[in-house]
């Protein structure tokens, strides 16, 4: 069960045998255009514009400020120390919020347009949504690496290569100043050729960036970016003067209803407003969700995306 539960962390891996870029479509595209699909299989990411309603975005933004005990109108409150250290050191002080099961998070997970985009990506309808968190990243005050980091969330030395997909829903305008998601599409597109030029003992989690270009992704509130786990990526620091970057992490993967252990744990996390028990998710020491919210109400689609009902 432990290996299977890794799918509720970054990345969303799957036991399917076909690499996502090599899928031959059998279902008609629901949300992505043909141009979107071609961009997805060649560049390793795609942006679904206005994937959720503006009202959803505004509601979640308010919840996240309240959860993090910060005032959006008072920047002096934005720099409280993080409540727990991340074992993945690169995530320390990147604004990760240990909130997982609030109604406002589930409202976005259950949006038909979000679900439809992942149906397009996986070419199947029987999906589960990840129990994942959010991000609130204020402008950087301490000087450091101005370009942030680039890594893979999977071990790229494994054969066959891991198969997975991740997603980021933008809650505030994301541009070059405010930072956010950045990636290396040319490395995704030419990975096999690039790998032949690398030493046998290369770092399978951090590419040598010599000669490679980093692309910063611009997004509007409500835009959903879905990216292949084999896309080298990272977080660019927030270099703006007065804007916070805010996002929700949403992804989906093929459902495994017959995996009773995983299904029961997913349902428990939802019902008890708890966090996944994995190193990547340290959890909220205050247990704010458990004491300040009710169990999220799920639509019929939401029940299937969680695992309450079989597809």
C-alpha positions in Angstrom: 0.0 0.0 0.0 2.8 2.4 0.8 4.1 2.4 -2.8 0.7 3.0 -4.1 0.0 5.9 -1.7 2.9 7.8 -3.3 0.4 8.9 -5.9 -1.0 11.4 -3.4 2.4 13.1 -3.4 4.3 14.7 -6.3 4.3 13.1 -8.7 1.1 11.2 -9.7 2.6 8.0 -10.9 0.7 5.2 -12.6 1.1 1.5 -13.4 0.0 2.0 -16.9 2.5 0.8 -19.5 2.3 3.5 -22.2 4.2 6.8 -21.8 1.7 9.7 -21.8 3.3 11.3 -24.8 2.9 8.1 -26.8 -0.9 7.5 -26.1 -2.9 7.0 -29.3 -6.2 8.7 -28.6 -9.4 6.6 -28.5 -11.6 9.1 -26.7 -12.6 12.4 -28.3 -10.9 15.5 -26.8 -13.2 17.1 -24.2 -11.3 20.2 -23.1 -8.0 20.3 -24.9 -7.8 21.4 -28.6 -5.8 19.4 -31.1 -3.1 22.1 -30.8 -3.1 21.7 -27.0 -2.7 17.9 -27.4 0.3 18.3 -29.8 1.9 20.8 -27.3 1.3 18.4 -24.5 3.0 15.4 -26.2 6.0 17.4 -27.5 6.6 20.0 -24.8 5.5 18.1 -21.8 2.9 20.5 -20.5 -0.4 22.2 -21.4 -2.4 25.1 -20.0 -6.1 24.9 -19.7 -7.3 28.5 -19.6 -10.1 29.4 -17.1 -10.4 25.8 -15.8 -12.5 26.9 -12.8 -14.9 29.8 -12.2 -13.6 33.1 -10.8 -15.8 32.7 -7.8 -14.0 29.4 -6.9 -10.7 31.2 -7.1 -11.8 34.1 -4.9 -13.2 31.7 -2.3 -10.1 29.6 -2.1 -7.8 32.7 -2.0 -9.7 33.9 1.1 -9.5 30.5 2.7 -5.8 30.3 2.2 -5.0 33.6 3.7 -7.2 32.7 6.7 -5.6 29.3 7.0 -2.1 30.7 7.0 -3.0 33.4 9.5 -1.8 36.2 7.2 -3.5 39.5 6.2 -3.5 40.0 2.4 -3.5 43.8 3.0 -0.6 43.8 5.4 2.7 42.5 3.9 4.3 42.6 7.4 2.3 39.4 8.2 3.5 37.5 5.2 6.8 36.3 6.6 6.0 34.2 9.6 8.3 31.1 9.9 7.0 27.9 8.3 5.4 25.7 10.8 7.2 22.5 10.0 10.4 21.6 8.1 10.2 19.8 4.8 12.3 16.6 4.4 12.6 17.6 0.7 14.8 20.6 1.5 14.1 22.4 -1.7 10.5 22.9 -0.5 11.5 24.8 2.6 10.3 28.4 2.5 8.6 28.0 -0.8 5.1 28.8 0.6 3.7 25.2 0.8 0.4 25.2 2.8 -0.5 22.0 4.6 -4.2 22.2 3.7 -5.7 19.3 1.9 -9.5 18.7 2.3 -11.2 22.0 2.6 -14.5 22.4 0.6 -12.9 25.1 -1.5 -10.1 22.7 -2.6 -12.7 20.0 -3.4 -14.9 22.4 -5.3 -12.0 22.9 -7.8 -11.2 19.2 -7.9 -14.8 18.5 -8.9 -15.0 21.0 -11.7 -16.1 19.1 -14.8 -13.6 21.1 -17.0 -10.7 20.1 -14.7 -11.8 16.5 -14.8 -12.3 16.6 -18.6 -8.7 17.9 -19.1 -7.3 14.9 -17.2 -9.6 12.5 -19.2 -8.0 14.0 -22.3 -4.5 13.5 -20.9 -5.0 9.9 -19.7 -7.5 8.9 -22.5 -9.7 7.3 -19.9 -12.6 8.3 -17.6 -11.9 6.2 -14.5 -9.7 8.6 -12.5 -8.9 9.5 -8.9 -7.9 13.0 -7.9 -4.9 13.5 -5.7 -5.2 14.7 -2.1 -2.8 17.6 -2.4 -2.2 21.0 -1.0 -1.8 24.7 -1.9 0.8 27.4 -2.0 1.1 31.0 -0.8 4.5 32.4 -1.7 5.3 36.1 -0.8 8.0 38.2 -2.4 11.5 37.1 -1.6 13.3 39.1 1.0 16.6 37.2 1.3 19.0 37.1 -1.6 19.8 33.6 -3.0 19.7 31.8 -6.2 17.7 34.3 -8.4 16.6 31.5 -10.8 15.3 29.0 -8.3 15.8 25.3 -8.9 15.2 22.7 -11.6 14.7 19.1 -10.9 12.6 16.0 -11.7 10.2 14.5 -9.2 10.9 11.0 -10.5 14.1 9.1 -10.9 15.0 9.4 -14.6 17.5 6.5 -14.4 14.7 4.0 -13.9 13.7 1.8 -16.9 11.1 1.8 -18.0 10.8 5.5 -17.2 8.1 6.4 -14.6 4.8 7.5 -15.9 3.0 10.4 -14.2 1.3 13.7 -14.4 1.0 16.8 -12.1 -1.1 19.9 -12.1 -1.0 23.5 -10.8 -4.1 25.7 -10.6 -3.1 29.4 -10.5 -5.0 31.5 -8.0 -3.2 34.8 -8.8 -1.6 36.2 -11.9 1.7 34.4 -12.4 4.3 36.2 -14.5 8.1 36.8 -14.6 8.0 39.0 -11.5 5.9 36.9 -9.2 7.8 33.7 -10.2 6.2 30.3 -10.0 6.4 27.4 -12.3 9.4 27.1 -14.7 10.4 24.2 -16.8 12.8 22.9 -19.6 10.6 21.8 -22.5 13.5 21.1 -24.9 14.9 18.6 -22.4 11.5 16.8 -22.3 11.3 16.8 -26.1 14.9 15.5 -26.7 15.5 13.6 -23.5 16.8 10.4 -25.1 19.3 12.3 -27.3 20.4 14.4 -24.3 20.8 11.4 -22.0 23.3 9.9 -24.4 25.6 12.9 -23.9 25.6 12.6 -20.1 28.0 10.6 -17.9 26.8 7.2 -16.6 26.7 8.6 -13.1 24.6 11.6 -13.8 22.2 12.9 -11.2 18.9 11.3 -12.1 16.9 14.0 -10.2 18.7 17.2 -11.3 19.7 17.7 -14.9 23.0 19.4 -15.9 21.5 22.6 -17.3 24.5 23.4 -19.6 23.1 24.7 -22.9 19.5 24.3 -21.8 16.9 27.1 -21.6 14.5 27.6 -18.7 11.0 28.7 -19.7 8.9 30.7 -17.2 5.2 30.0 -17.5 2.7 32.9 -17.4 -0.8 32.1 -16.0 -4.0 34.0 -15.1 -6.1 33.2 -12.0 -8.2 30.1 -12.8 -5.7 28.6 -15.3 -4.7 25.0 -14.8 -1.3 23.8 -16.0 -0.8 20.1 -16.4 2.7 18.7 -16.8 4.3 15.4 -17.4 6.4 14.1 -14.5 9.3 13.7 -16.9 9.4 17.4 -17.5 12.3 19.0 -15.6 10.8 21.8 -13.7 11.0 24.0 -10.5 9.9 27.1 -8.8 11.2 30.5 -9.7 11.4 32.8 -6.7 8.9 35.7 -6.3 10.9 38.8 -7.1 7.9 41.2 -7.1 7.6 43.9 -4.6 4.0 43.4 -3.2 2.4 40.4 -4.8 2.0 36.9 -3.4 2.0 33.9 -5.6 -0.9 31.5 -4.8 -1.8 28.1 -6.3 -3.5 24.8 -5.7 -2.0 21.5 -6.7 -4.5 19.3 -8.6 -3.8 16.1 -10.4 -5.5 12.9 -11.4 -4.5 9.3 -12.1 -6.1 6.0 -13.0 -8.4 4.8 -10.3 -7.6 1.7 -8.4 -10.9 0.9 -6.7 -9.9 -2.6 -5.8 -6.9 -1.5 -3.9 -8.8 -1.5 -0.6 -6.0 -0.1 1.5 -5.4 2.9 -0.6 -9.1 3.6 -1.2 -9.9 3.4 2.5 -7.0 5.7 3.4 -8.1 8.3 0.8 -11.6 8.2 2.3 -10.3 8.6 5.8 -8.2 11.6 4.8 -11.3 13.3 3.4 -13.6 12.4 6.2 -11.2 13.3 9.0 -9.6 16.3 7.3 -6.2 14.8 7.6 -3.0 15.0 5.6 -1.3 12.1 3.6 1.2 10.2 5.8 4.2 10.7 3.6 7.5 12.5 3.9 6.6 15.0 1.3 3.6 16.2 3.4 4.7 17.2 6.9 1.1 18.3 7.8 -0.2 21.2 9.9 0.8 21.0 13.5 -2.3 23.0 14.5 -4.7 20.6 12.7 -6.5 23.7 11.5 -8.8 21.8 9.0 -9.9 19.2 11.6 -10.9 21.9 14.1 -12.2 24.7 11.8 -14.0 22.9 8.9 -16.6 20.3 8.2 -16.0 17.3 5.9 -16.3 18.5 2.4 -19.5 17.8 0.5 -18.9 15.8 -2.7 -20.8 15.8 -5.9 -21.5 12.5 -7.7 -18.3 13.2 -9.7 -16.4 14.0 -6.5 -17.5 10.7 -4.9 -16.0 8.8 -7.8 -12.8 11.0 -7.9 -12.3 10.2 -4.2 -13.1 6.5 -4.4 -16.4 6.5 -2.5 -18.1 5.1 -5.6 -16.8 2.9 -8.4 -16.6 4.2 -11.9 
